[in-house]
Amino acid sequence: MEGTIVKIISNLYTVKTSSGLYDCHARGKFRNDALTPLVGDKCIIDVENKYILELKPRENELTRPSISNVNLALIVTSVKKPNLSLNLLDKMISIITIKQITPILVFTKLDLLDKEEKKNIRLLMNYYKKIGYQVFTNQEVKKLFKVLKNKIVVVTGQTGAGKSTLINKMDKNLNLKTDEISESLGRGKHTTRHVELFQIKNFYLADTPGFSSLDFQDCSKEEIKNSFVEFKKYACPFKDCMHFKEQECLVKKAVEKEEILASRYQNYIDFIKNK
């Protein structure tokens, strides 16, 4: 029977199938093949003997935290209290893109803005939409549900941005009291923390401790450059142009013409200079 690994504790793998949950062990051949089953893995199980027989090919894989086949990442971004951090937003977009996960932007706390501030935020949101990202506010949960259908989803964002509030809107039964999904599962700070998938309506939300601390450690400068999707529109004279010190760089000219958001370009420069 085919299923998805939704939880791992020690050497016991909980697999969700169309007929229910099964706690299974992994066959020894996985160890021999240096293959470790992960939460999110699609697999074939022996229902009678409670064994995982086969792992299906993965779409992607994260090591911190350990999870596979993540489809979407909700980047929850506060516009006030805490103030908007475009550097953090662009950093998360880039890393998530490099990890072959689709970023979805969710802006929160627009109700705290005055008229002029709200106008500027709407312009910013429209820019991200224009370059190809799906952008929502935390008041558009019904629209979000359509995007999240049948997906494995992770949530990230700055502390205090409203991740818990957003998740509670998706499923009131979770009743999160902190910004950590783990708290809803009854795991305190001193207990063993593990990755787990839990179902909300018709999608899976991943409890991923540590996901918000992703960094560029395993990313190359080339990967960072390629993660800025709007740069690809400009065919610079040099194929290996890094859009930094090159004289005839069309990306730099696009920034001067305000075709590319200045903050995006500056964040890009900060990221590659600090590699």
MOBEL-V336101 format. One record per residue. N is the residue number from 0. RES is the residue in one letter. OMEGA is omega in whole degrees, -180 to 180 (999 if undefined). Layout:
n=(N N)
res=(RES RES)
omega=(OMEGA OMEGA)
This chain:
n=(0 1 2 3 4 5 6 7 8 9 10 11 12 13 14 15 16 17 18 19 20 21 22 23 24 25 26 27 28 29 30 31 32 33 34 35 36 37 38 39 40 41 42 43 44 45 46 47 48 49 50 51 52 53 54 55 56 57 58 59 60 61 62 63 64 65 66 67 68 69 70 71 72 73 74 75 76 77 78 79 80 81 82 83 84 85 86 87 88 89 90 91 92 93 94 95 96 97 98 99 100 101 102 103 104 105 106 107 108 109 110 111 112 113 114 115 116 117 118 119 120 121 122 123 124 125 126 127 128 129 130 131 132 133 134 135 136 137 138 139 140 141 142 143 144 145 146 147 148 149 150 151 152 153 154 155 156 157 158 159 160 161 162 163 164 165 166 167 168 169 170 171 172 173 174 175 176 177 178 179 180 181 182 183 184 185 186 187 188 189 190 191 192 193 194 195 196 197 198 199 200 201 202 203 204 205 206 207 208 209 210 211 212 213 214 215 216 217 218 219 220 221 222 223 224 225 226 227 228 229 230 231 232 233 234 235 236 237 238 239 240 241 242 243 244 245 246 247 248 249 250 251 252 253 254 255 256 257 258 259 260 261 262 263 264 265 266 267 268 269 270 271 272 273 274)
res=(M E G T I V K I I S N L Y T V K T S S G L Y D C H A R G K F R N D A L T P L V G D K C I I D V E N K Y I L E L K P R E N E L T R P S I S N V N L A L I V T S V K K P N L S L N L L D K M I S I I T I K Q I T P I L V F T K L D L L D K E E K K N I R L L M N Y Y K K I G Y Q V F T N Q E V K K L F K V L K N K I V V V T G Q T G A G K S T L I N K M D K N L N L K T D E I S E S L G R G K H T T R H V E L F Q I K N F Y L A D T P G F S S L D F Q D C S K E E I K N S F V E F K K Y A C P F K D C M H F K E Q E C L V K K A V E K E E I L A S R Y Q N Y I D F I K N K)
omega=(-179 179 180 176 -177 179 175 172 -176 -179 179 -175 176 -176 178 178 179 -179 176 -178 177 173 -172 169 179 177 -179 -176 179 178 180 180 -178 -179 -179 176 -180 169 -177 -179 168 -175 172 -179 170 -174 -176 -176 177 178 170 -176 -172 173 178 178 -178 173 177 -177 174 178 177 0 -179 -179 180 173 175 -178 -173 172 175 177 -176 -170 178 177 179 178 3 -179 -179 175 179 178 179 179 -178 177 -179 177 -177 -177 -179 178 179 179 179 175 -179 178 173 -176 178 180 -177 172 176 -180 180 -176 171 -173 -178 179 -179 178 -180 179 179 177 179 179 180 177 -180 175 -176 -178 168 -179 173 -173 -179 165 -180 175 -175 -176 -180 176 179 -179 -180 -179 -174 -175 176 -178 167 -168 170 -178 176 -180 -177 177 179 -177 179 179 -180 180 180 -179 177 177 179 -179 -177 -180 -179 176 -179 179 178 180 178 178 -176 -178 -178 -178 175 -179 179 -177 -176 178 179 -179 -178 177 -180 175 170 -169 170 -175 -175 175 178 174 -177 170 -170 177 178 -176 -178 -179 177 177 -177 -174 -176 -176 177 177 179 178 178 178 -177 -180 175 -166 -177 179 -174 -179 -173 -177 -180 -178 180 -178 -177 -180 179 176 -176 -177 -177 -173 -174 -176 -179 177 178 178 178 176 179 180 -178 173 175 -179 -176 -179 178 -178 -180 178 176 180 178 -177 -177 178 -178 178 999)
